[in-house]
Amino acid sequence: MPTTLDKAATALARHLAELGGEERSGIVSSSWWTATVYPMNTTPSGWWVYVRISSDPLGLRAGVENQRGECIALAESEGLPVAGVLEDNDRSAYKGKRPAYQQLLAYLDAGAAGVICWHNDRLHRSPKELESFIDVVERTGAGVMMVQGGTYDLTTPTGRLGARIVGATARYESEHKAERARLRHNAAAAAGRPAGGQRPFGYYVMPMINGRSRDTFEWTVNEFEAGLIREAARRVLEDGASVRSIVTDWNGKGIPTVKGGPWKVQGVKRVLTSARIAGLRTHNGKETPAAWGPIVDLATLEELRAVLNDPNRTTYAGPNARRYLLVGLVYCGTCGSKMFARPRPDGTRSYICAEKVAGHQQKIMAGPLEDLVRDGVIEALTSPMVHDAIDQEVEQGEDRRALAAELRSIEQRLLNAEQDHYVEATITKDAYKRIRAGLEAKRADLMGRLSEVRGHRVLGGLPDTAHALLARWEGDDLAWRREVVGLVVERITVHPGRRGYNRFDPTRVKVTLRDGTEDQPG
């Protein structure tokens, strides 16, 4: 009797065929479909074809298609009923997860007749994994057939010995391949060249004119993408823009990732903090000069890292951060606890104190509170006295490039200390801990000073009239508004309301600014 999975697979195959997939011998194939299972019929007890290729970064699927064809031909010549094809494309058997292989084991346990594979090393490259597979075959009596390399009867000692010998050889080949890759990466690092993989955003991959093999190539700056990176860096450092706003901008303009998909926050952050955009290569935790050209200078990279890796930027993290302006800044005036954003089923938004303290259940409406703080921030930032003070701080502030260079020196000393303790063993664990504690304290201080310099620069670049600043406020995203509020406001304290007074009361609110002064609205 067909199972729910069998019925779903059959329905999916029929749907794909209707969409234009090619159907032959019961197998559905389509140039755009890369699903794992190719259903052929609903017979759960037939033979399953398993195909695998370790590397297919472009998704061409040529290797797995070739294996599939020969496995199907073997099944037809032997008169074996094929239940379907399981595919692990671009997945290593030496490391990583193989969902189709796990599905194969489940089918064998459920009574499938056996598995047909192109070669034994497509199934296993680990003796440990092979032993688990042997246990499944012994328990179920499933058959195992190979197009190449012979067929093993894993229910007999001789068959198991042959499979183990082939498995040990495959493991040796994998380890030997890994060692060759390690040597290749070391040589590439010493020369400052890339060692392979997909091209990074901001660069072209060009073959070297004097290259001796097809794997010899170099990175050349892609000026269009490099311009996007430079503009994003400027917006983050000069305008206080959020990474999310850059994601929205790039996706809105149809700028794809190197894989052709849409951008996400972590992807843009990785680009803006990667050593490669400053012409550096990272190998074994160390950054060294690379053979490719930089997109931004080293000081800009260090400043980007200080800003984007600043723990204070995570103050507003959480499921409600995209709807609430003041998440992380509002505190209860009774118990001192942080108040949390809580939407209600009717759509109204509030900040509430979640502490169970006798005598109070603190709550305040989010919309009026946010409007109150917005008006106070705009008034403060457009005050001539405040604006002049900000301009003066920008002019007299510390040299951000000097701070960035000092921060990089601290980072390098931390890496050297790790190398001395964990690799070279030239310093004790206690000595390493003392060195790390001192350097991390200096790093935290430098990041704070850099953040302060950047904050002054962001505030100094804002419009100096209330009308213009309000227009910028309304036109920018919520992340930018939170950034500006966070640069001005240290803490918002909400005191208990008056009994029986059900409207918003601004006298309950006390705003503490970052310069130490207090603003008592209302």
ChimeraX attribute file (.defattr): number of C-alpha atoms within 10 A of each C-alpha:
attribute: neighborCount
match mode: 1-to-1
recipient: residues
	/A:1	7
	/A:2	11
	/A:3	11
	/A:4	9
	/A:5	10
	/A:6	18
	/A:7	14
	/A:8	14
	/A:9	19
	/A:10	17
	/A:11	13
	/A:12	15
	/A:13	23
	/A:14	15
	/A:15	13
	/A:16	17
	/A:17	16
	/A:18	11
	/A:19	10
	/A:20	12
	/A:21	18
	/A:22	14
	/A:23	16
	/A:24	9
	/A:25	8
	/A:26	15
	/A:27	18
	/A:28	21
	/A:29	19
	/A:30	14
	/A:31	10
	/A:32	8
	/A:33	10
	/A:34	15
	/A:35	13
	/A:36	16
	/A:37	19
	/A:38	21
	/A:39	25
	/A:40	21
	/A:41	20
	/A:42	18
	/A:43	17
	/A:44	20
	/A:45	16
	/A:46	20
	/A:47	26
	/A:48	28
	/A:49	26
	/A:50	25
	/A:51	27
	/A:52	28
	/A:53	19
	/A:54	16
	/A:55	13
	/A:56	14
	/A:57	13
	/A:58	9
	/A:59	11
	/A:60	13
	/A:61	17
	/A:62	12
	/A:63	16
	/A:64	20
	/A:65	17
	/A:66	12
	/A:67	21
	/A:68	22
	/A:69	13
	/A:70	17
	/A:71	27
	/A:72	23
	/A:73	13
	/A:74	18
	/A:75	18
	/A:76	12
	/A:77	9
	/A:78	9
	/A:79	9
	/A:80	16
	/A:81	17
	/A:82	26
	/A:83	25
	/A:84	23
	/A:85	23
	/A:86	24
	/A:87	26
	/A:88	23
	/A:89	25
	/A:90	19
	/A:91	18
	/A:92	18
	/A:93	22
	/A:94	17
	/A:95	11
	/A:96	8
	/A:97	12
	/A:98	16
	/A:99	13
	/A:100	20
	/A:101	20
	/A:102	11
	/A:103	15
	/A:104	20
	/A:105	17
	/A:106	13
	/A:107	19
	/A:108	25
	/A:109	16
	/A:110	12
	/A:111	15
	/A:112	23
	/A:113	22
	/A:114	24
	/A:115	25
	/A:116	27
	/A:117	25
	/A:118	26
	/A:119	21
	/A:120	23
	/A:121	21
	/A:122	19
	/A:123	20
	/A:124	23
	/A:125	24
	/A:126	20
	/A:127	18
	/A:128	12
	/A:129	14
	/A:130	19
	/A:131	16
	/A:132	11
	/A:133	17
	/A:134	19
	/A:135	13
	/A:136	17
	/A:137	20
	/A:138	14
	/A:139	12
	/A:140	17
	/A:141	19
	/A:142	20
	/A:143	19
	/A:144	18
	/A:145	22
	/A:146	18
	/A:147	18
	/A:148	13
	/A:149	13
	/A:150	13
	/A:151	18
	/A:152	18
	/A:153	21
	/A:154	23
	/A:155	17
	/A:156	10
	/A:157	10
	/A:158	12
	/A:159	13
	/A:160	17
	/A:161	14
	/A:162	16
	/A:163	25
	/A:164	19
	/A:165	12
	/A:166	19
	/A:167	23
	/A:168	19
	/A:169	16
	/A:170	20
	/A:171	19
	/A:172	14
	/A:173	13
	/A:174	18
	/A:175	14
	/A:176	12
	/A:177	12
	/A:178	13
	/A:179	12
	/A:180	12
	/A:181	13
	/A:182	13
	/A:183	12
	/A:184	14
	/A:185	17
	/A:186	15
	/A:187	14
	/A:188	19
	/A:189	21
	/A:190	14
	/A:191	14
	/A:192	20
	/A:193	20
	/A:194	22
	/A:195	17
	/A:196	14
	/A:197	7
	/A:198	10
	/A:199	15
	/A:200	18
	/A:201	20
	/A:202	23
	/A:203	23
	/A:204	15
	/A:205	16
	/A:206	12
	/A:207	14
	/A:208	14
	/A:209	9
	/A:210	8
	/A:211	11
	/A:212	9
	/A:213	9
	/A:214	8
	/A:215	11
	/A:216	17
	/A:217	19
	/A:218	21
	/A:219	20
	/A:220	15
	/A:221	18
	/A:222	15
	/A:223	13
	/A:224	10
	/A:225	16
	/A:226	18
	/A:227	14
	/A:228	16
	/A:229	21
	/A:230	17
	/A:231	13
	/A:232	23
	/A:233	23
	/A:234	15
	/A:235	17
	/A:236	23
	/A:237	21
	/A:238	18
	/A:239	20
	/A:240	23
	/A:241	22
	/A:242	22
	/A:243	23
	/A:244	19
	/A:245	19
	/A:246	23
	/A:247	21
	/A:248	16
	/A:249	14
	/A:250	19
	/A:251	16
	/A:252	10
	/A:253	9
	/A:254	12
	/A:255	16
	/A:256	13
	/A:257	16
	/A:258	14
	/A:259	12
	/A:260	8
	/A:261	11
	/A:262	16
	/A:263	20
	/A:264	16
	/A:265	14
	/A:266	12
	/A:267	13
	/A:268	20
	/A:269	18
	/A:270	12
	/A:271	15
	/A:272	24
	/A:273	21
	/A:274	19
	/A:275	21
	/A:276	26
	/A:277	27
	/A:278	22
	/A:279	20
	/A:280	21
	/A:281	24
	/A:282	16
	/A:283	14
	/A:284	7
	/A:285	12
	/A:286	12
	/A:287	16
	/A:288	17
	/A:289	19
	/A:290	22
	/A:291	18
	/A:292	20
	/A:293	16
	/A:294	20
	/A:295	21
	/A:296	18
	/A:297	11
	/A:298	19
	/A:299	19
	/A:300	22
	/A:301	22
	/A:302	25
	/A:303	26
	/A:304	21
	/A:305	19
	/A:306	22
	/A:307	21
	/A:308	20
	/A:309	14
	/A:310	15
	/A:311	10
	/A:312	12
	/A:313	14
	/A:314	12
	/A:315	15
	/A:316	20
	/A:317	11
	/A:318	10
	/A:319	9
	/A:320	14
	/A:321	18
	/A:322	14
	/A:323	14
	/A:324	23
	/A:325	26
	/A:326	25
	/A:327	21
	/A:328	19
	/A:329	20
	/A:330	25
	/A:331	24
	/A:332	24
	/A:333	19
	/A:334	16
	/A:335	15
	/A:336	14
	/A:337	14
	/A:338	20
	/A:339	26
	/A:340	21
	/A:341	26
	/A:342	17
	/A:343	15
	/A:344	9
	/A:345	7
	/A:346	6
	/A:347	7
	/A:348	11
	/A:349	17
	/A:350	19
	/A:351	25
	/A:352	21
	/A:353	25
	/A:354	15
	/A:355	15
	/A:356	9
	/A:357	11
	/A:358	7
	/A:359	7
	/A:360	14
	/A:361	14
	/A:362	21
	/A:363	20
	/A:364	23
	/A:365	17
	/A:366	22
	/A:367	15
	/A:368	15
	/A:369	21
	/A:370	14
	/A:371	12
	/A:372	15
	/A:373	21
	/A:374	18
	/A:375	13
	/A:376	18
	/A:377	17
	/A:378	21
	/A:379	16
	/A:380	17
	/A:381	23
	/A:382	19
	/A:383	14
	/A:384	13
	/A:385	10
	/A:386	14
	/A:387	18
	/A:388	15
	/A:389	14
	/A:390	21
	/A:391	16
	/A:392	13
	/A:393	15
	/A:394	21
	/A:395	13
	/A:396	10
	/A:397	16
	/A:398	14
	/A:399	12
	/A:400	20
	/A:401	15
	/A:402	12
	/A:403	19
	/A:404	24
	/A:405	16
	/A:406	17
	/A:407	24
	/A:408	18
	/A:409	13
	/A:410	19
	/A:411	15
	/A:412	15
	/A:413	15
	/A:414	20
	/A:415	15
	/A:416	14
	/A:417	21
	/A:418	20
	/A:419	17
	/A:420	15
	/A:421	17
	/A:422	13
	/A:423	10
	/A:424	10
	/A:425	11
	/A:426	13
	/A:427	14
	/A:428	11
	/A:429	13
	/A:430	10
	/A:431	13
	/A:432	18
	/A:433	14
	/A:434	11
	/A:435	15
	/A:436	18
	/A:437	13
	/A:438	12
	/A:439	18
	/A:440	15
	/A:441	11
	/A:442	15
	/A:443	20
	/A:444	14
	/A:445	13
	/A:446	19
	/A:447	23
	/A:448	16
	/A:449	18
	/A:450	24
	/A:451	20
	/A:452	17
	/A:453	19
	/A:454	23
	/A:455	23
	/A:456	21
	/A:457	21
	/A:458	22
	/A:459	21
	/A:460	22
	/A:461	15
	/A:462	18
	/A:463	17
	/A:464	18
	/A:465	14
	/A:466	16
	/A:467	12
	/A:468	14
	/A:469	17
	/A:470	16
	/A:471	11
	/A:472	15
	/A:473	16
	/A:474	11
	/A:475	10
	/A:476	13
	/A:477	16
	/A:478	19
	/A:479	21
	/A:480	21
	/A:481	21
	/A:482	23
	/A:483	18
	/A:484	23
	/A:485	20
	/A:486	22
	/A:487	19
	/A:488	19
	/A:489	23
	/A:490	17
	/A:491	19
	/A:492	24
	/A:493	19
	/A:494	26
	/A:495	19
	/A:496	16
	/A:497	19
	/A:498	10
	/A:499	6
	/A:500	6
	/A:501	8
	/A:502	8
	/A:503	11
	/A:504	14
	/A:505	16
	/A:506	15
	/A:507	13
	/A:508	17
	/A:509	24
	/A:510	21
	/A:511	20
	/A:512	17
	/A:513	19
	/A:514	13
	/A:515	9
	/A:516	9
	/A:517	11
	/A:518	15
	/A:519	16
	/A:520	13
	/A:521	15
	/A:522	10
